[in-house]
Amino acid sequence: MSLEIISTVVFLVFITIVLLIDLLLVGRKVHVISSKEALIWSAVWIALGLSFYLVIRYFGHILHGIDSPEKLEEVVKHYNPYLQFKTSGFSNMLEEYKKSQAVNYLSGYFIEKTLSIDNIFVMLMILQGFSVPLKDYKFVLFWGILGAIILRFVFIFAGVAIIQRFEWVLLIFGAFLLFQGLKILLFKEKEGKDPKDSFLVKYLKNHINIYTEYDKDRFWFRQDKKLFFTPLFLVLVMIEFSDLIFAFDSIPAIFAVSRDPFIVFFSNIFAILGLRSLFFLVANLVNKFRFLKAGVAVLLIFVGFKLLFHEKLKGWGFQPEYSLYFIGFVMVFSIILSLLFPLKEAKTTTH
């Protein structure tokens, strides 16, 4: 069995254990998540995601079984085309490679974390649109995020396989992200319609038995030998569908910083793992960060440009850390602008 397969299996087992701990211990009781609890768990997940940087930094070569200069050259050619070695000798070049991989992981992590803020707003709209009780938020979000992890796993490894065979696909990804970013930046978003009026929900209501109440904390149950689905099931389907849509932005965006399936997958998953806690932390702060959506648009334009001109950037000596610096600047700058220039509350007039 190759080191790549062993590494993937070990990581998936680790993620499974983390999710089981979250479900069976942390989330053993259905309850309303307080801001304090959300803050603590957000800090835990972010610390876990950032600490994985050290794993990549010191053991990143194990993922592809790099044990010779020839193997290193082959892996860099396929998965890290921006890397241009400044040193010579296998050990020195291997150190450069691991450092580059670690920086790419952080860049991908922060891109996904930033884009996931937009996903949180959509999740909030779905949960509020279906009038889901607050105590059920944690339950439905856990399974929604678990489904997102499975979808990302399939998308990422399929995407890498396609890119390896048809590199011109990167140009399509780049053009799409550039278009998405400009659309967000230049055109005002229309008011979202009620999620209960979506085609998907109407289709499900016409083809399965829907129980109308929220008095059962589960997705389905049997009654009188009939299978009934609760409204939570509809909410779960809508959340999975929304994440599927967002994956078309986030996954191509991370391909702009790395084509390594492990780096793309790890950065995606660690960012998603903390999404539920982050949801409860920022759900009440939707209007506080008014420039965050513009920041997301700038990031999409940046990664779209990078994908479109990846060959030229490689020739110009574009280094992985440049992406990390730019991503960090955009995130911090959009938050600072939001704090300095908050939305003014509408004044009420009395007659």
N, C-alpha and C positions, 0 to 999 in steps of 0.2 A: 504494500500500500504506500503511495507517494506521500511526501510531507504535506503537499497541498491539500490532499483529501483529509489527512489526519488533523491538520490545522483547522480546516472548515468544520469537521465533526466536533472537535474540542470546543470551538467557539459557539457552535449551535447548542451544545450541551450546556455550556455556561449560561447562555441567554435563556435557555429553557429553565434552568435552576433559578435564575433571577426572577423570571416571570412567575414561577410557582411560589417563590417566597412572597412576591408581591400579592399574589392572589390568595394564598392559603394563610399567610401570617398577617401581612400588612392590611390586606383587604378582606379579612375574614368576616367582617361585619359591614353590612350595607349602611352607610351613614353619610351625612353631609360633611364635606371636607372643609375644614377651617383654613383661613389664610395662613395661620402659623404652621399647620400640618403641611400645607402645599409648599410653603417656603422651605421647610426642612427637607422634604423629599425632593424638591427641585434642586436644592444644594447637593444632596446625595447623588442624584443622577448626573448632574453636571460634573461633579468631582470624579465620578466613575468614568464618564466619557473623556474628560481631560487626562485622567491618569493612564488611559489606554495609549496615549501618546508615547509614554515611556516604554510600553510593550513593543510598539512599532519601532521606536528609536533604537532599542537595543537587541530586539529579536526579529525585526522585520524581514531579514534575509531568509529566515526559516520558512516563511510562507511559500516561497517558490523554490526552496531547496537549493539556494545559491551556495555552491561549495568550490567554485573554480572561476577564473577570469572569463572563460568562455560562456559559462552559464550566466554570469553577471551581465555580460555584453548582450546576450540573447534576451534576458528579462527586461533590461533597460530599453532595448530597441522596441519591444512589443508594448510595454506598459508605462514607460517613463521617458517619452521622447524629448521632453524639455531639459532633462538632466545633461549637463555638460561637465565632465570631470575636470577639476582644477589640479588634481594630484595624480601621481602614478603609483604603481604597486597595488596588488590585489587588496591588501588589508586597508590601505588608505581609501581606495576607491569604494570599498564595501562600506566604510564609515560614511562617506559622502552619500551613497545610495540610501542607507538607513535614515540618515538625517533628512534627505529629500522626501522619503516616504512618510516620515513622521510629520513633516510640515504639510504635505499633501493631505494627510489624514485630518489635521487640525483645520485646514482650509475647507475641506469637504464638510466637516462637522459644523463649522460656523455658518457655511452656506445653508445647509439643511436646517439648522436651528433658526436662522433668520426667516427662511421661507416658511417654516412650520408655524410662525406667528400668524401668517395669513390663513393657514389651515385651521388654526384655533378659532379664528373669528367665524369661519364657515361652520365648524362644529357647534359653536355657541348658537348660531342662527338655527341650526337643525334641532338642537335640544330644546330651545325656547319655542321654536315653531310647532313642535309636537307636544309642548307643555309637559315635558318629562319632569317628574318630581326630583328635587335636588339630591335626595338620598340615592337615586338610581344613576346619577351621573357617573360615579366611579365605576360601577359595574359595567355599564354599556361601553364606556371608554376603554376599559381594560381589553375587552374582546375586540373592539374596533381597532385598537393598536396592534393586537396580536395578529389580526388579519392583515394589517398594513405591513407587518414584518414579512409575512409569507409572500405577499404580493411583490414587495421590494426585492426579495431574494430572487424570485423568478425574473423580474424585469431587468435587474442589474446583470445577472450572469448571461441572460439572453442578449442584452444590449452589448456587452463586451464581445460576445461571440460574433455578433453582426458587424461591429466596428472592426474587429480583426480581419474580417473577410472583405468588408466594403467600407473602406475608410472615408469615402465621400459622404457617408451618412452623417459624419460630424458636421458637414456644411449645412445639412438640413436641420440638425439640432440647433446649430448656431443661428440660422435665419429665424427659426421658430422662437427661440429665446429673445432674440433682438426684437422681433415683432411684439411678443408678449410684454416686454419691458417698456417699449415705446407706447403701447396701448394703455398700460397702467399709468404712465407718466403724463400722457397728453390728453387722454379722454376720461371724463368723469364717469365713475362707475354708476350704473343704474341701480335703483333700489332692487334688492333681491326679492323674488317672489316667494310666497309661502311654500316651504318645502313639501307640505302636505298636498300641494297641487301639482307636484312633479309627475311626469309621465311614468316614472319607475314605480312610484307609490300607487298610482291609479291602476297600473298593470297588476301589481301584487294583490291589491284589494279585490280585483276581479277574478283572480285565479287561486287564492288561498283563503282559508277561514281566519278572519282577524277578530280577536277578542278586543273589545273596545275599552276596557279598564286597565289601570296600572296597578291593580291590587296584587299582582303576582310578579315577584322579582325574578322573572325568567323570560326566555324568548319564546318558548312554546310549552304546551301541555296537552294531555289527552282528557277528553270529557265525553262521556256517552259514546266511546269508541271512535270519536272524531279528533283529528289533530287540529288544534287551534294555535295560531301565532299571536303573540301579544304586540302592542304598539312598540315595545322595545325592539322587537325584531325589525320593524320598519325603520326605526332610527338607526339600528346597526347597519342595515343595508345602505342607507343614505350616507352614513359616515364612511363606509368602505368605498362607496362610489365616489365621494368627494376626494378621498385620499388617492384613488386611482387617477382622477383628473390632475391632482397636484403632483403626482409622480411624473407626469409628462413634463413638468417644469423642473422639479428638483433633481431627478436622476440625470438628464442631459446637462444640467448646470454643473454637477459634480464631475462629469466626464471632462469638463474644461480644466480641472485641476489634476485629474488622474484618470488613466485608463485601466488601472489595476483593479480587477473585480473585488479583491479583498479590501482594498482601501476604500473604494466606493461603498461597498456593503457595510463595513465596520462603521464608517462615519455616518451613514444613513441610519443604521440600527441604533447606535448610541444616542443620536439626536432624537429619534422617535421614542426610545424608552422613557425619556423624561417628558414626553409630550403631555401625558395625562396630568402630572403634577403641575407642569407649566400652565396647562389650561386653567386650573383652579387659581393659579397665582395671578394670571393676567386677564381672566374673564371679566373682572370688575374694572379693568383699566383699559378697556377697548378704546376709549376716546382720549386717553392720556397721551398716547404716542401717535400724534396726528401725522408725523412725517415718516413713520416707519414703512408705510406702504410705498412712499416715494423711494425710500432706501432699498426696498425689495426690487423696485423697478430698475434702479441704477445697477444693482447687482446682476439682474437678468441681462441688461444691456452689456455689462462688462463681460460676463461669461459667454454671451452670444458672440460678441466681437472676438473673444479669445478663440472660440471654436472656429469661426470663419477664417481667421488669419493665423491659425496655429503653426503653420509651416514657416511663415515670415517671423513670428515671434521666436520660434526656435532658432532661427538664423541670427536674430538680434541678441541672443543670449538671455532671453527671458527666464528668470529663475523662479522656482516654486514659492519662495518666501515672498515674492512681490505680490502674488495673489492674496496671501494671508494678510499682508499689510493693508492692502486695499480693502479687503472685506472688513477687517477690524475698524478701519477708518470710517467706512460707510455706516456700519452699525452704530458706532459711538456718536458720530456726527448727527445722524437722524434722531437718536434719543436725546442728545443735548438740545437740538433745535426744537424738539417736541416739548421739552421742559421749559425752554426759554420763551417759546411762543405757543402757549396752550390755547385750545379752542375756547372762545368766549361763550359763556352760557347765555342763551337767549333771555333777554329781559322781558318780564311780564308786565303788562300795563294794566292799570286799574282805572275804571271809569266811575 
